Amino acid sequence: MATREDDVQPEFRRLGNAPPLHKIVQQEIRNYILKQGLRPGDPLKPESELARLFGVSRNSVREAVKALESTGVLETRRGSGVYVCHFSFTPLLDHLSYGLMQDHRALRELVALRKTLEAGLVADAMRAMSPTSVAALRENLDTMRRLAEQGEGFPEQDRQFHQLLFRDLDNGMLLRLFDQFWLAFHAVAPPPRGRTPMDAYHGHAAILDAILSGDPDRARAAIQDHYIGIESKLTENSPTETPPAETTTESG
């Protein structure tokens, strides 16, 4: 008699009581998802079946499932069960923002990483950049200038600017990563001292001018100069300082 594919039991080691058990069960659940070829939206087996499969208690499985929910691997639908999630950077952002608030050095390192990635990829971005993206960057920069002339910050335009620079590389993972870095930084970065919206506008304008010049070295230098200004402000603000209130927000 033929056996249904769903009834075929994958080979897992029985875990016993090796500590820390909940972490081992988390990894086994990940392995189970991969071995079974489960996709986002697919249901996971009930806790009782997973407990029997792994040779552990239902409490150990329940604890592991809760941990995997917090990292965006699984989701529990009340009255329905546990399901595999679509991949998302949201849990990463939640943990990253918290970590940056606890560690000022990590905030500086995040900015250095953004600078390195953008400077390293700008030549590829220049080769791929379409006239449509160039027009969008010009329009974005015009909006920055108008806001800066009124003494206003432009966080959304800043965020869009960095997305537009690299969107024609057609790398969705890269764009999401850059965006999460941007969001994490702006969630916890201290207010800048002595840097106006017009200063931030000029930094972005220099990047676009360099890109339109067709010189990759000049574009890399413009990006590095832009981030050096941000890094210097982070260095000036120690973790224990409470900077004076300002009406503008640093753009990165």
C-alpha positions in Angstrom: 0.0 0.0 0.0 1.4 3.4 -1.0 2.4 5.8 1.8 1.4 9.4 1.6 4.3 11.8 1.5 3.0 13.7 4.5 3.1 10.5 6.6 6.8 9.8 5.9 8.7 10.5 9.0 12.0 12.4 8.6 15.0 11.1 10.5 15.7 13.2 13.5 17.9 12.4 16.5 16.0 12.0 19.7 17.0 14.8 21.8 16.6 13.6 25.4 17.3 16.2 28.0 20.5 17.8 26.7 20.6 21.4 27.8 19.8 24.0 26.7 16.9 22.0 25.3 14.7 24.7 24.0 17.5 26.0 21.7 18.1 22.5 20.3 14.4 22.1 19.7 14.4 25.4 17.8 17.1 24.2 15.5 15.3 20.9 15.0 12.1 22.7 14.1 14.0 24.7 11.5 15.6 21.5 10.2 12.1 19.9 10.0 10.8 22.9 8.0 13.6 22.6 5.5 13.6 18.8 5.2 9.8 18.7 4.7 10.0 21.6 2.2 7.4 23.7 4.0 6.7 27.1 2.5 5.4 30.3 4.0 1.8 29.8 5.0 2.2 26.0 5.4 1.0 24.6 8.8 3.4 23.0 11.3 2.5 19.7 12.9 0.8 20.0 16.3 3.0 20.3 19.4 2.2 16.8 20.5 3.4 15.3 17.2 6.6 17.4 17.2 7.2 16.4 20.9 6.9 12.7 19.9 9.1 13.2 16.8 11.9 14.9 18.8 11.6 12.8 21.9 11.0 15.8 24.2 8.1 17.3 26.2 5.3 19.4 24.8 6.5 22.3 27.0 9.9 22.2 25.3 8.3 22.4 21.9 6.0 25.2 23.1 8.9 27.2 24.4 10.8 26.7 21.1 7.8 27.7 19.0 7.4 30.9 21.1 11.1 31.7 20.5 10.8 31.1 16.8 7.7 33.4 16.7 9.8 36.2 18.2 12.3 35.8 15.4 9.7 35.7 12.6 10.1 32.1 11.7 6.7 30.9 12.8 3.3 32.5 13.6 0.5 31.2 15.8 -3.0 31.7 14.5 -5.5 31.4 17.3 -7.8 28.5 16.8 -6.0 27.3 13.7 -2.4 26.3 14.7 1.2 27.3 14.0 2.3 28.3 10.5 5.6 29.0 8.7 6.1 32.7 8.2 7.3 34.7 5.2 10.9 35.9 5.7 11.0 39.4 7.1 13.6 41.8 8.4 11.2 43.2 11.0 12.4 41.0 13.9 16.0 41.9 13.0 15.1 45.5 13.2 13.5 45.1 16.6 16.6 43.5 18.0 19.0 45.8 16.2 17.4 49.0 17.4 17.4 47.7 21.0 21.0 46.6 20.7 22.0 50.0 19.3 20.4 51.8 22.2 22.4 49.6 24.6 25.7 50.0 22.7 26.8 53.3 21.3 29.8 51.7 19.6 27.4 49.4 17.7 25.7 52.4 16.3 29.0 53.8 15.0 29.8 50.4 13.5 26.4 50.2 11.8 27.1 53.5 10.1 30.6 52.3 9.0 29.0 49.2 7.5 26.4 51.2 5.6 29.2 53.5 4.3 31.3 50.5 3.2 28.5 48.8 1.4 27.2 51.8 -0.4 30.7 53.0 -1.5 31.6 49.5 -2.6 28.4 49.0 -4.7 28.1 52.5 -6.2 30.1 51.7 -9.3 27.7 48.8 -10.1 24.7 51.0 -9.3 26.0 53.7 -11.7 26.3 51.2 -14.6 22.7 49.9 -13.9 21.0 53.2 -13.3 18.2 54.0 -15.6 17.0 57.5 -16.8 13.9 57.0 -14.8 15.9 56.6 -11.6 18.0 59.6 -12.4 14.9 61.7 -12.9 13.5 60.4 -9.6 16.8 61.2 -7.8 16.7 64.8 -9.2 13.1 65.3 -8.1 13.9 63.8 -4.7 16.9 66.2 -4.3 14.7 69.2 -5.3 12.3 68.3 -2.5 15.2 68.1 -0.1 16.4 71.5 -1.1 13.0 73.1 -0.7 12.6 71.7 2.8 16.1 72.6 3.8 15.5 76.2 2.7 12.6 76.3 5.1 14.8 74.9 7.9 13.0 71.6 7.9 14.5 68.1 8.0 13.6 65.5 5.3 13.9 62.0 6.7 11.6 60.4 4.2 13.3 61.9 1.2 16.7 60.8 2.7 15.4 57.3 3.0 14.1 57.3 -0.5 17.3 58.8 -1.9 19.4 55.8 -0.8 16.9 53.4 -2.1 16.8 55.1 -5.5 20.6 54.9 -5.7 20.6 51.1 -5.8 17.2 50.0 -7.0 18.3 49.3 -10.5 20.7 46.6 -9.2 17.4 44.6 -8.9 18.6 43.1 -5.6 15.6 43.1 -3.2 17.6 41.7 -0.3 20.1 44.5 -0.6 17.4 47.2 -0.6 15.7 45.7 2.4 19.0 45.5 4.2 19.8 49.1 3.5 16.4 50.2 4.5 16.5 48.3 7.8 19.9 49.8 8.6 18.5 53.2 7.9 15.4 52.6 10.1 17.5 51.2 12.9 19.9 54.1 12.8 17.2 56.8 12.8 15.3 55.1 15.6 18.2 55.5 18.0 20.7 58.0 16.6 21.3 61.1 18.9 20.3 64.5 17.5 23.2 66.1 15.6 25.0 69.2 16.8 25.7 72.1 14.5 24.6 70.3 11.3 21.7 71.9 9.5 19.2 70.5 6.9 21.1 72.4 4.3 24.3 70.7 5.2 22.6 67.3 4.8 21.1 68.5 1.4 24.6 69.4 0.1 25.9 66.0 1.1 23.2 64.3 -1.0 23.7 66.7 -3.8 27.4 66.0 -4.0 26.6 62.2 -4.2 24.2 62.7 -7.2 26.6 65.1 -8.9 29.4 62.6 -8.6 27.2 59.8 -10.0 26.1 61.9 -12.9 29.8 62.7 -13.7 30.3 59.0 -14.6 33.4 58.8 -12.4 33.1 55.9 -9.9 36.0 57.1 -7.8 34.4 60.5 -7.4 31.1 58.8 -6.4 32.8 56.6 -3.8 34.5 59.6 -2.4 31.3 61.6 -2.2 29.6 58.7 -0.3 32.5 58.4 2.1 32.5 62.1 2.8 28.8 62.1 3.4 29.2 59.3 6.1 32.3 60.9 7.6 30.1 63.8 8.6 27.6 61.5 10.3 30.3 59.5 12.0 31.9 62.6 13.4 28.6 63.7 15.0 28.2 60.3 16.6 31.7 60.5 18.0 31.0 63.9 19.6 27.8 62.5 21.3 28.8 60.1 24.1 26.2 57.6 25.3 25.7 59.4 28.5 25.2 62.9 27.0 21.8 64.4 26.6 22.2 66.6 23.5 20.2 69.9 23.4 16.8 69.8 21.8 16.9 70.7 18.1 14.1 71.3 15.6 15.8 69.3 12.8 16.8 65.7 12.3 20.1 64.4 10.8 19.7 62.7 7.5 21.9 59.8 6.7 
